[in-house]
Amino acid sequence: QSGQEDVTCSHCHGSGAEAGSGVETCPTCHGHGVVVKTVRTIVGMMQTQTECPTCHGEGTVIKSKCHECGGSGVVKGDEVVEINIPAGVCEGMVVNVPGKGNAGKHNGITGNIQVYIEEEPPTSAM
């Protein structure tokens, strides 16, 4: 089975940074990955904590983003994956193939593929 999926960028090897460039502490959240907002209300002060909009919770930002992947560490690509369907599977069953799904951003964990089994009726010989 083949299909287009997220694969690790070959230019930056998944880091998202141009060669010679690295990451720096996020200037918005100061490396915490979250921003705290304090609002004065009738009943007192209320604090909310949300994911940092600049670094998306990572705490770091890339100094110079890779020109191939735009800093994500992944690009769309084709990959052929061989899947062995075990004997005895039936219509509607799911076969999980760990580690063969989309590549994780910034060298993150690779996802899994789930194959949903659909049986085709046998074709009669003519």
C-alpha positions as CSV (number, residue, x, y, z in Angstrom):
1,Q,0.0,0.0,0.0
2,S,1.3,3.5,-0.8
3,G,0.2,7.0,0.0
4,Q,1.4,10.5,0.7
5,E,2.3,11.2,4.3
6,D,4.4,13.4,6.5
7,V,8.0,12.2,6.3
8,T,11.1,13.5,8.1
9,C,12.7,16.4,6.1
10,S,15.9,15.2,4.5
11,H,17.4,18.7,4.5
12,C,17.3,19.5,8.2
13,H,16.9,15.8,9.4
14,G,13.7,16.7,11.3
15,S,15.1,19.5,13.4
16,G,13.3,22.3,11.5
17,A,16.3,24.5,11.5
18,E,18.7,25.5,8.7
19,A,22.2,24.1,8.9
20,G,24.3,26.0,11.4
21,S,21.1,27.4,13.1
22,G,19.6,26.2,16.3
23,V,16.9,27.0,18.7
24,E,16.6,29.8,21.3
25,T,14.3,30.3,24.3
26,C,10.9,31.6,23.2
27,P,10.7,35.4,23.9
28,T,7.0,35.3,24.6
29,C,6.8,32.6,27.3
30,H,10.5,32.6,28.4
31,G,10.8,28.9,27.8
32,H,7.7,27.8,29.8
33,G,5.5,26.9,26.8
34,V,2.6,28.7,28.4
35,V,1.5,32.3,28.9
36,V,-0.4,33.5,31.9
37,K,-3.0,36.1,31.6
38,T,-4.4,38.0,34.6
39,V,-7.7,39.8,34.4
40,R,-9.4,41.9,37.0
41,T,-13.1,40.9,37.5
42,I,-15.8,42.0,39.9
43,V,-15.0,39.1,42.3
44,G,-11.2,39.7,42.2
45,M,-8.3,38.7,40.0
46,M,-8.6,35.7,37.6
47,Q,-5.6,34.0,36.0
48,T,-5.8,31.8,32.9
49,Q,-2.9,29.8,31.5
50,T,-2.9,28.9,27.8
51,E,-0.4,27.4,25.3
52,C,2.1,30.0,24.0
53,P,1.0,31.2,20.6
54,T,4.6,31.8,19.5
55,C,6.2,28.4,20.3
56,H,3.1,26.3,20.5
57,G,4.0,24.9,23.9
58,E,7.6,23.9,23.1
59,G,9.4,26.7,25.0
60,T,11.8,27.2,22.1
61,V,11.8,28.8,18.7
62,I,14.0,28.1,15.7
63,K,16.4,30.9,14.8
64,S,16.4,30.2,11.1
65,K,13.7,27.9,9.8
66,C,14.6,25.2,7.2
67,H,13.7,26.4,3.7
68,E,12.4,22.9,2.7
69,C,9.9,22.2,5.5
70,G,9.3,25.7,6.8
71,G,10.5,24.8,10.3
72,S,8.2,21.8,11.0
73,G,10.8,19.1,10.4
74,V,8.4,17.2,8.1
75,V,7.5,17.3,4.4
76,K,4.9,15.5,2.3
77,G,6.3,12.5,0.6
78,D,5.6,9.0,-0.6
79,E,6.5,6.0,1.3
80,V,5.7,2.4,0.6
81,V,4.8,0.3,3.6
82,E,4.5,-3.5,3.5
83,I,1.7,-4.8,5.7
84,N,1.3,-8.4,6.6
85,I,-2.3,-9.3,7.1
86,P,-2.5,-12.1,9.6
87,A,-4.5,-15.2,8.8
88,G,-8.0,-15.2,10.3
89,V,-8.8,-11.5,10.1
90,C,-12.4,-10.7,9.2
91,E,-14.4,-7.9,7.7
92,G,-14.4,-4.9,10.0
93,M,-11.3,-5.8,12.0
94,V,-8.5,-3.3,12.4
95,V,-4.8,-4.2,12.0
96,N,-2.5,-1.7,13.8
97,V,1.0,-1.1,12.3
98,P,3.1,0.7,14.9
99,G,5.7,3.3,13.9
100,K,4.8,3.4,10.2
101,G,2.5,6.4,10.2
102,N,3.3,10.1,9.8
103,A,6.6,11.4,11.1
104,G,6.4,13.5,14.2
105,K,7.3,17.2,13.9
106,H,10.7,18.3,15.2
107,N,11.8,14.6,15.4
108,G,8.8,13.7,17.4
109,I,7.3,10.3,17.8
110,T,6.2,8.6,14.5
111,G,2.5,7.7,14.4
112,N,0.9,4.3,13.7
113,I,-1.1,3.1,10.7
114,Q,-4.5,1.5,11.2
115,V,-5.7,-0.7,8.4
116,Y,-9.5,-1.3,8.3
117,I,-10.2,-4.7,6.8
118,E,-12.8,-4.8,4.0
119,E,-13.4,-8.1,2.2
120,E,-14.1,-8.3,-1.5
121,P,-16.2,-11.0,-2.9
122,P,-14.2,-13.5,-4.9
123,T,-14.3,-13.0,-8.6
124,S,-15.6,-16.0,-10.5
125,A,-13.4,-17.6,-13.2
126,M,-14.7,-17.4,-16.7
